[in-house]
Amino acid sequence: NTGLVIAGVAGATALVISAAAVPFVAPALRRVCIPYVPATTEQLANVSRALNLATKNSKGTLIDLGSGDGRVVLQCAKEGYKSTGVELNSILVAYSKYRSIKEGLGKEARFMRKNIFKTDLSPYEIAVIFGAESLMGDLVPKLSEMRSNTNLLACRFPLPENDAWKLEHQIGEGIDAVWVYKRN
């Protein structure tokens, strides 16, 4: 009987661990894989610098495409931007919502479980993306939904050359780099 109990507990534990891992492994099965990699302190500081350059301190509406654990959205909300995060991983969305309530930012920061390619970008003045290099080219047509004179902050990887977005600034180097674009 003891052996059966141990086998049952081990099996149940393995099942729970597997179920918890699904939201983190599933992105690897998509056509474009965007793994969850938390933003570093330097990346967050560069996003703040980029926002100040792009908006000249006039606050607006911001969307983080693939918001992960919500760090960028929460930071931007603290800085006065009406911030929205979209993320496919339901665990990360729940965690982000919890943090926004815990930090008293429930009205300034909101999070949705949604595909970035099925999200309407037209209401936003600023978009932030920590994308994979393979995603950036696919993202350019989607970003055409944004109005002229809106801003894009591309983190880790720049947009490929295109006629719709003009590079205005680069802040930082390597994985901490942020490219600031303005929509033509």
Contacts in CASP RR format, 6 or more apart in sequence:
PFRMAT RR
TARGET T0000
AUTHOR 0000-0000-0000
METHOD contacts of the structure
MODEL  1
NTGLVIAGVAGATALVISAAAVPFVAPALRRVCIPYVPATTEQLANVSRA
LNLATKNSKGTLIDLGSGDGRVVLQCAKEGYKSTGVELNSILVAYSKYRS
IKEGLGKEARFMRKNIFKTDLSPYEIAVIFGAESLMGDLVPKLSEMRSNT
NLLACRFPLPENDAWKLEHQIGEGIDAVWVYKRN
20 91 0 8 1.000
23 89 0 8 1.000
23 90 0 8 1.000
23 91 0 8 1.000
23 92 0 8 1.000
24 36 0 8 1.000
24 89 0 8 1.000
24 91 0 8 1.000
26 88 0 8 1.000
26 89 0 8 1.000
27 33 0 8 1.000
27 34 0 8 1.000
27 35 0 8 1.000
27 36 0 8 1.000
27 88 0 8 1.000
27 89 0 8 1.000
28 35 0 8 1.000
32 132 0 8 1.000
32 134 0 8 1.000
32 135 0 8 1.000
32 138 0 8 1.000
33 132 0 8 1.000
33 134 0 8 1.000
34 66 0 8 1.000
34 131 0 8 1.000
34 132 0 8 1.000
34 135 0 8 1.000
35 132 0 8 1.000
36 68 0 8 1.000
36 69 0 8 1.000
36 89 0 8 1.000
36 92 0 8 1.000
37 130 0 8 1.000
38 68 0 8 1.000
38 69 0 8 1.000
38 71 0 8 1.000
39 47 0 8 1.000
39 71 0 8 1.000
39 72 0 8 1.000
39 130 0 8 1.000
39 155 0 8 1.000
40 175 0 8 1.000
40 176 0 8 1.000
42 172 0 8 1.000
42 176 0 8 1.000
43 130 0 8 1.000
43 155 0 8 1.000
43 156 0 8 1.000
43 175 0 8 1.000
43 176 0 8 1.000
43 178 0 8 1.000
44 71 0 8 1.000
44 72 0 8 1.000
44 75 0 8 1.000
46 155 0 8 1.000
46 171 0 8 1.000
46 172 0 8 1.000
46 176 0 8 1.000
46 177 0 8 1.000
46 178 0 8 1.000
47 72 0 8 1.000
47 75 0 8 1.000
47 76 0 8 1.000
47 128 0 8 1.000
47 153 0 8 1.000
47 155 0 8 1.000
47 178 0 8 1.000
48 75 0 8 1.000
48 79 0 8 1.000
49 171 0 8 1.000
49 178 0 8 1.000
50 153 0 8 1.000
50 169 0 8 1.000
50 171 0 8 1.000
50 178 0 8 1.000
50 180 0 8 1.000
51 62 0 8 1.000
51 76 0 8 1.000
51 79 0 8 1.000
51 81 0 8 1.000
51 126 0 8 1.000
51 153 0 8 1.000
53 168 0 8 1.000
53 169 0 8 1.000
53 171 0 8 1.000
53 180 0 8 1.000
54 126 0 8 1.000
54 151 0 8 1.000
54 153 0 8 1.000
54 168 0 8 1.000
54 169 0 8 1.000
54 180 0 8 1.000
54 182 0 8 1.000
55 125 0 8 1.000
55 126 0 8 1.000
55 151 0 8 1.000
59 79 0 8 1.000
59 80 0 8 1.000
59 81 0 8 1.000
59 82 0 8 1.000
60 80 0 8 1.000
60 81 0 8 1.000
60 82 0 8 1.000
60 125 0 8 1.000
60 126 0 8 1.000
61 81 0 8 1.000
61 82 0 8 1.000
61 83 0 8 1.000
61 84 0 8 1.000
61 123 0 8 1.000
61 124 0 8 1.000
61 125 0 8 1.000
61 126 0 8 1.000
62 73 0 8 1.000
62 76 0 8 1.000
62 81 0 8 1.000
62 82 0 8 1.000
62 83 0 8 1.000
62 84 0 8 1.000
62 124 0 8 1.000
62 125 0 8 1.000
62 126 0 8 1.000
62 127 0 8 1.000
62 128 0 8 1.000
63 83 0 8 1.000
63 84 0 8 1.000
63 85 0 8 1.000
63 86 0 8 1.000
63 119 0 8 1.000
63 121 0 8 1.000
63 124 0 8 1.000
63 126 0 8 1.000
63 127 0 8 1.000
63 128 0 8 1.000
64 70 0 8 1.000
64 72 0 8 1.000
64 73 0 8 1.000
64 76 0 8 1.000
64 83 0 8 1.000
64 84 0 8 1.000
64 85 0 8 1.000
64 86 0 8 1.000
64 127 0 8 1.000
64 128 0 8 1.000
64 129 0 8 1.000
65 85 0 8 1.000
65 86 0 8 1.000
65 116 0 8 1.000
65 119 0 8 1.000
65 127 0 8 1.000
65 128 0 8 1.000
65 129 0 8 1.000
65 131 0 8 1.000
65 139 0 8 1.000
66 85 0 8 1.000
66 86 0 8 1.000
66 87 0 8 1.000
66 88 0 8 1.000
66 116 0 8 1.000
66 129 0 8 1.000
66 130 0 8 1.000
66 131 0 8 1.000
67 73 0 8 1.000
67 85 0 8 1.000
67 86 0 8 1.000
67 87 0 8 1.000
67 92 0 8 1.000
67 93 0 8 1.000
67 96 0 8 1.000
67 111 0 8 1.000
68 87 0 8 1.000
68 89 0 8 1.000
68 92 0 8 1.000
68 96 0 8 1.000
69 92 0 8 1.000
69 95 0 8 1.000
69 96 0 8 1.000
69 99 0 8 1.000
70 85 0 8 1.000
70 87 0 8 1.000
70 92 0 8 1.000
70 95 0 8 1.000
70 96 0 8 1.000
70 99 0 8 1.000
70 100 0 8 1.000
70 109 0 8 1.000
70 111 0 8 1.000
72 83 0 8 1.000
72 128 0 8 1.000
72 130 0 8 1.000
73 83 0 8 1.000
73 84 0 8 1.000
73 85 0 8 1.000
73 96 0 8 1.000
73 100 0 8 1.000
73 109 0 8 1.000
73 111 0 8 1.000
74 83 0 8 1.000
74 96 0 8 1.000
74 99 0 8 1.000
74 100 0 8 1.000
74 103 0 8 1.000
74 105 0 8 1.000
74 109 0 8 1.000
76 83 0 8 1.000
76 109 0 8 1.000
76 128 0 8 1.000
77 83 0 8 1.000
77 100 0 8 1.000
77 105 0 8 1.000
77 108 0 8 1.000
77 109 0 8 1.000
78 103 0 8 1.000
78 105 0 8 1.000
78 108 0 8 1.000
80 108 0 8 1.000
81 108 0 8 1.000
81 126 0 8 1.000
82 108 0 8 1.000
83 108 0 8 1.000
83 109 0 8 1.000
83 110 0 8 1.000
84 109 0 8 1.000
84 110 0 8 1.000
84 111 0 8 1.000
84 112 0 8 1.000
84 124 0 8 1.000
85 96 0 8 1.000
85 109 0 8 1.000
85 110 0 8 1.000
85 111 0 8 1.000
85 112 0 8 1.000
86 111 0 8 1.000
86 112 0 8 1.000
86 113 0 8 1.000
86 114 0 8 1.000
86 115 0 8 1.000
86 116 0 8 1.000
86 119 0 8 1.000
87 93 0 8 1.000
87 96 0 8 1.000
87 111 0 8 1.000
87 112 0 8 1.000
87 113 0 8 1.000
87 114 0 8 1.000
88 113 0 8 1.000
88 114 0 8 1.000
88 115 0 8 1.000
89 113 0 8 1.000
90 113 0 8 1.000
93 111 0 8 1.000
93 112 0 8 1.000
93 113 0 8 1.000
96 109 0 8 1.000
96 111 0 8 1.000
97 111 0 8 1.000
100 106 0 8 1.000
100 109 0 8 1.000
100 110 0 8 1.000
100 111 0 8 1.000
112 119 0 8 1.000
116 129 0 8 1.000
116 139 0 8 1.000
116 142 0 8 1.000
117 142 0 8 1.000
120 145 0 8 1.000
121 127 0 8 1.000
121 142 0 8 1.000
121 143 0 8 1.000
121 145 0 8 1.000
121 146 0 8 1.000
122 145 0 8 1.000
122 146 0 8 1.000
122 147 0 8 1.000
124 146 0 8 1.000
124 150 0 8 1.000
125 147 0 8 1.000
125 150 0 8 1.000
125 151 0 8 1.000
126 150 0 8 1.000
126 151 0 8 1.000
126 152 0 8 1.000
126 153 0 8 1.000
127 143 0 8 1.000
127 146 0 8 1.000
127 150 0 8 1.000
127 151 0 8 1.000
127 152 0 8 1.000
127 153 0 8 1.000
128 152 0 8 1.000
128 153 0 8 1.000
128 155 0 8 1.000
129 135 0 8 1.000
129 136 0 8 1.000
129 139 0 8 1.000
129 152 0 8 1.000
129 153 0 8 1.000
129 154 0 8 1.000
129 155 0 8 1.000
130 155 0 8 1.000
130 156 0 8 1.000
131 139 0 8 1.000
131 154 0 8 1.000
131 155 0 8 1.000
131 156 0 8 1.000
131 157 0 8 1.000
132 157 0 8 1.000
133 157 0 8 1.000
136 154 0 8 1.000
136 157 0 8 1.000
136 158 0 8 1.000
136 159 0 8 1.000
136 160 0 8 1.000
137 159 0 8 1.000
137 160 0 8 1.000
139 159 0 8 1.000
140 159 0 8 1.000
140 160 0 8 1.000
140 162 0 8 1.000
140 164 0 8 1.000
140 165 0 8 1.000
143 152 0 8 1.000
143 164 0 8 1.000
143 165 0 8 1.000
143 183 0 8 1.000
144 164 0 8 1.000
146 152 0 8 1.000
146 183 0 8 1.000
147 183 0 8 1.000
148 183 0 8 1.000
148 184 0 8 1.000
149 182 0 8 1.000
149 183 0 8 1.000
150 182 0 8 1.000
150 183 0 8 1.000
151 180 0 8 1.000
151 181 0 8 1.000
151 182 0 8 1.000
151 183 0 8 1.000
152 159 0 8 1.000
152 165 0 8 1.000
152 180 0 8 1.000
152 181 0 8 1.000
152 182 0 8 1.000
152 183 0 8 1.000
153 178 0 8 1.000
153 179 0 8 1.000
153 180 0 8 1.000
153 181 0 8 1.000
154 178 0 8 1.000
154 179 0 8 1.000
154 181 0 8 1.000
155 177 0 8 1.000
155 178 0 8 1.000
155 179 0 8 1.000
156 174 0 8 1.000
156 175 0 8 1.000
156 177 0 8 1.000
158 167 0 8 1.000
158 170 0 8 1.000
158 177 0 8 1.000
158 179 0 8 1.000
159 165 0 8 1.000
159 167 0 8 1.000
159 179 0 8 1.000
159 181 0 8 1.000
163 184 0 8 1.000
164 183 0 8 1.000
164 184 0 8 1.000
165 181 0 8 1.000
165 182 0 8 1.000
165 183 0 8 1.000
165 184 0 8 1.000
166 181 0 8 1.000
166 182 0 8 1.000
166 183 0 8 1.000
166 184 0 8 1.000
167 179 0 8 1.000
167 180 0 8 1.000
167 181 0 8 1.000
168 180 0 8 1.000
168 181 0 8 1.000
168 182 0 8 1.000
169 179 0 8 1.000
169 180 0 8 1.000
170 177 0 8 1.000
170 178 0 8 1.000
170 179 0 8 1.000
170 180 0 8 1.000
171 177 0 8 1.000
171 178 0 8 1.000
171 180 0 8 1.000
172 178 0 8 1.000
END
